[in-house]
Amino acid sequence: MPIPSSPFPWPALLFLAAASIASVCGGAEAKQLRFGTSGEFKILQVADMHYANGKSTKCLNVLPNQMKDCSDLNTTAFTERMIQAEKPDLIVFTEYVDPDVAGDNIYGYDSTDAAKSLDACFAPVVQSNIPWVAVLGNHDQEGALSREGVMKHIVGMKNTLSLLNPPDVGVIDGFGNYNLEIAGVQGSGFQNKSVLNLYFLDSGDYSKVPSIPGYGWIKSSQQNWYQQTARKLKGAYMAKPEPQKGAAPGLVYFHIPLPEYKSFDKSNFTGVKQEGISSPAINSGFFTTLIETGDAKAVFTGHDHLNDFCGELTGIYLCYAGGFGYHAYGKAGWSRRARVVVASLEKTPKGTWGPVKSIKTWKRLDNKDLTSIDAQVLWTKTSAGLIGYRGTGNCLGVRLGPDSHEHSY
């Protein structure tokens, strides 16, 4: 699989990406994102990059005629193509390096230098000047760096809004638990309000309880932090100016899927399920916490590379992104992919931009045309209240292609 060439030179690509993003107040250092004058905020989710050593790291599970020239650089090229095509306002990595290097964004086992692999893994987004964040996967500690070390390295990188942990919380499990507030359009009545709340959590690696096998889970300290943060944000959203009747919509990102992902079959999701749900052996109750708190409209995970479905359960969508990286396991002939989420604002009676009106999603395939598939409406605000909908068909004006039987080039 030769690395696809970009129709733009890198300087032009960087200009297009940087010029199109929603305004970042004071740059990434100010830790403030907001909707732009288009009234939209777009998030690109990249799951399971499994980046290792670059050109010398070969691809897994591709067609025989693709194997010779396929490497980590194909993952880099896919990242670049997605940035160019979607021009996101924020990029979210839910695992990045190979466990032989340091993890699921990098692959720690196969990487010879975890820090170097992290830098190479995130290079396209760093160079694009687009704000980005990352959460840890279950492999990110399997190289020379600990989970804390990996997250500290990420926090120190250019343009990232990632945090090691909430600065105002004394004790919390894991590393990389934090939230982002997306403010309304500058000059509108919502310019100083967070109209979209993003939560990022460390779903752990493996169980530390000898009697419980398998993967880790989101702990009570993390759930308490999420609830307290959501309640604080809800209070601010319901206060003057422009007081609202409830919480702003929230989106939640982490790596390992919840046990509730097992609730779906082919009749009640959009996308494909091609492998089992690798969730923790115990249910720590985080889905119940999400329901009780009331602001989360969708959860986005990775981990199971051959699943890319998105389905609604008790008013919350549970979504996979699908495997992105070429050194991660996949399925020959089934394209690597990424998930895109767009939040759109409504217009107020005065004609200015107001709160979020809808949240939509689709996926892009790494084929010749970067085909868009499986467009869905995840949530919409109506005069009767806030209701989630299961979207079907080409309801977003997005060009749809074949679903699970497309052919890689």
N, C-alpha and C positions, 0 to 999 in steps of 0.2 A: 504494500500500500504506500505509494509515494506520498510525500507530504504535500498537500495542496498549497499552491502559491496564491498569495493575496493579490487582487487586482490593483491594490494601492501600495506605494512604498510606505515603510513604517512611519516616517514623519507625517504623511497624510493621514494614515490610520489613527495616529495618536491625536491629531487635530480633530478629526471627525468624532472620536470617542469623547474627548474632553469638552468639545464645544456643545455636545448634545446633552450632557448630563444635567439633571436638576441642580440648582445652585447649592453649593456647600458653603455655609456661612463661615467666612474666615479660613476656608480650606479644611482639610481633614483634621488639622490640629484643634479646631474649634469644637469638634465633636457634635456638630449640628447639621442635620440634613433637613431639607424641606422640598415640598413639591415645587416644580417649576411653573412657568406661566402657561404651559400646555395643560395643566390640571391633571397630570399623570405622574406616577412614580413607578419605575420598573426595576424589578429585582431579578437577577440571574442567579440561579442555584447550580453550583457545580459539585457533584457528589462523587466520592471515591476515585480521586485522581490516581492514587497509588504511584506517585512519581518516584523514581529511583535515581539513576545515574545518567539520564539524558540519552544520547545517541547510542550508547553501548547497551542500554537496557531494551531488550526485545519485547514485542507485543505478545499478549496471550489471547488465545481463542479468536483468531482471525482466519480468513480463508487462506488456503495454501499459497495462492498467487499474491497475497498481500504480505506474507511473512517476511520476505527478504529485506525489504526496506523499511519495515515498520518498527518504531521505537517510541520512547518517551517523547520524542520530538513531534510525533503525531498528536499527542495530547496537548503539547504547547500550541501546535497549529490550530487545533480545534478551539482552544481558548481564544486565540486571536480572531478566528473567524466569527465566533459568537459575540465577542466585543464589537466587532465591526458591524455585524448584522443587526444586533438588538440595541446597541448603544445604551446599556443599562445605567441606572442611577446608582445602583449598589450591587456588588457581587458577593454572594455568600458561598463559602466553601464548607461543605459538610464532610470532611475528611479529605486528606490531600497527599501524604507521602507514603511510599512503600514501607511495610513493616521492616524490611531489611535496611531501611534508612531511618525511618522514624514513624511511620504511620500509614493512615488510609488516604491522606492527602499526599504524603510521601510514603513510600513503602519501606519501612524500617529494616526488614531483613535483607533486602537487596541493595540498599543504599550504603555506600562506603563513607559518606560524610553527611550527617543529618542536616546540619546548618546549610551546607552548600546545596543540598537537594531542596530544602525549603526555599532558598533564594531562587533557584531555577524554576521550581514549581510555580511560584507566584510572580515570576518576572513579567509576563505579559500584562497582568493587571496592575502591577506597580508602575510599569512604563506607561500605561494608559492614563494614569492620574485619576482613575475612577475610584471612589471610596470602596473599600472592601472589608469583609470580616471573615472570621473562620471559627469553627468549633472543632473539637478533637474527635477523632474516631477511635475505634478499639485497637488500632495498630500503632498509633502515633508515639508510643513510648518504647517501641521494640528495637530501637537503634541506640545510638550513643547518648541521646537526650532523653530525660525523663518527661513525663507529661507536662509537668510544670515548666521544664526547660524548653520544650517545644512551644508552649504557649507564650512564654517570655520572649522567645525569639520572634514570634509572629507579632507580638505587641510592639516590638521595637522597629518594625519594618515601615517603609514609607507608605503613606496614604491609608493605612489600616485604621479602622475604628474599633478593632478588637480590644478587649480588656482582659487582664489576667483573672479578675473577679470584681464584684461590686465594691467600690471603695468604702461604702458606708456599712458594710456587713462584716461583723467580727469573724464568724466562723461559717464556712459553707463548704460542702463537699465538691471536689473536682476543681478543674481549672477552665476558665473561659465561660463563666456564667455572667451575663451582662445583658443590657437592653439598649435599644436605640429609639429615640423619639423622632418621628418625621413630622415636621411642622407644616402648617398650611402655607399658601402662597404669600410671598412678601407683599405687603401693602393691603392684604385682605384682613377681614376681621379675625381670621384664624392664624395670622402670622406668628403669634406667640403661643399657640396651642399645638400640642402633639395630636394630629388627626389620624395617625397610623402608628401603632406601637409594635416593635419587633423585639422578640425575646430569643436569646441564644443560651443553650444549656449544654453542659458536659454530661452526656449519657453514660460515661464510664467506659471501661474496657471489659474486664472479666470480674466475676463474682469473687469477693474476698472472704466469703463465708464458706468454710470447708464443706458443709453439708448441702450447699446449694451450688450446683454446677452451672456452667454457661456464662452468659454475658452479664455485665453490670447493669445498673438501673439508675434512674433519677431518684435521689434520696430526699428525705423529708426536709432537710435544711434548704435544699434547692427549691422545693415546692413552696416552702414558707416564704422564701425570698420572692419567688414569682408572684404569689398572692399579695404580699405586702406592696410590691412594686405596682402591680395592676390596680390595687385599690387607691394608691396615691395618684396614679395617672388618671383614674376615673374621676376622683375628686377635682382635679385640676380641669378636666374636660367639662365637668358640669358647672364649673364656676364662671363668673363673668370675666371678660366679655364673651358674648356669644355662648351663653350657657346651654349645654346640651342635656338631653333627658337620660342618657346612659353613657356607657363607656365607649371610647373610640375602638374601632376594630383592631384586633391583635393577630399577629402571625408568629408562629413558634418554630424554631429551627434547632434540630439536634441530629445525632447520627443514627443511633440504634432504634429501630421501630418499636413502638409500644405493643404489648400483647393484644390490644384492641385491633391492630391491623389484621389479625386472624379472623375478624368478624365478616370479612367480605368474600363473595364468590363472583363469578362472571356476570351475574345478573345485576349487581349493584355497585359497580365501579366502572370508570373509564380508564383504559390502558390495558396492560397485560400483567399476569402473575405467572411466572415461569419457574419459580422455586419457592421453597417453604419460607415462612416468616421467621427470621432469626431474631426473635425478641428475647428478653430475659425470661428465666424460668419462673420467676415470681412476678406478681403484679404489684408495684409499689403505690398504685393509686393515682398516678399523675393525670391520667385521663379524667378521672373523677374530679380532681382538683381543677382542671381546665373547665369542666362543665360548671362547677360550683362558682368559679370566679367570674365566668360569663363573658369575657372579652375576646377570647380566642376564636377565630373563624376557621383557621386551618393550621395543620402541623405538617412540616416538611422534613423528611429524613432521607437517608441513603442506606448503606450497609448491604442490602440484598440487591446486587447489581442487575439481576435479570427481571426485577419487578419495577414497573414504572407507573403503576395504577394510582388512581386518586378516587376515593369514595367518601361519602358522607355518613357519619354515625352520630346520632343525637345532636345534630346541628353543627358539628365540627367536621371538616374535611381532613382526612388522613391521606397524605400524598407521599409517594416516592418520587425521586428525580430520575432514577435509572442510572446505570453505570456510565461514567464519563471517560475514565482513563484507560489507555491502551495496555498498561501493564497490570491492570486489574483483570480478574477473571470476567469473561463475558460469554458471548455465544456467536460463533462464526456465522456471518451473514446477517446478524442483527446489529444494526448500527449503534455505536455509542451515542449518548444523548444528554441533553441538559433541560432543566425546567425553567420557564420564565413566568413571573407573576407580575401583573400590573394592577395597581390601585388607581382608580379614577375618581376625581372630585365632582360634586354637583355644583350647579350654579345657584346662587341665592336669588331672592326676588329682586335684589338691587343689581344683579348682573355680575357680581363678583364671585370668585371661587369660594366655596364653602367646605363642608366636611366630606369624607369619603362616601361616594355613591355606590361603587361596585368594586369587586376584586375578581380578576379573571386569571386564567392560567393556560398555558400550552407548553408543548415540548418541541425541541429542535433536534433533528438527527444529523449526525456527522456523515452525510452523503454529499454528492456533488452539488445539490441544490439547497443544502441545509433545510430540508423539508420540515414544515411545521405540522404537527399532528395533535389530536386530542384536545381541542379547545374546549374549555369549560368556564362557566360562571360559578365561582365558589361562594359568592355572597353578594347581596344587593340590599340597599336601604330603600324601603318603601314608606309611603305615608302611614301605612298601618303598623309599621314597626320595622325591626331588623330581622330579615328572613334569609336563610341560606337556601340556595337552589342547586340542584344537580344539572349542570349544563350538558347538552348533547349536540352533536353536529357542529357545523361551522357557524356558530352563533356569534363569533367575535369578528367576523370579517377577515379571519386568518386563513391563508391558503393551506388546505389540508392535503396530506398525502397518504400513502398506505400506512397502516398501523404497525402490526408486528411482523409483517412478512416482506419488508422492504429489503433491497439488496445493497450492500456496501459496494463502493467502487474500488 
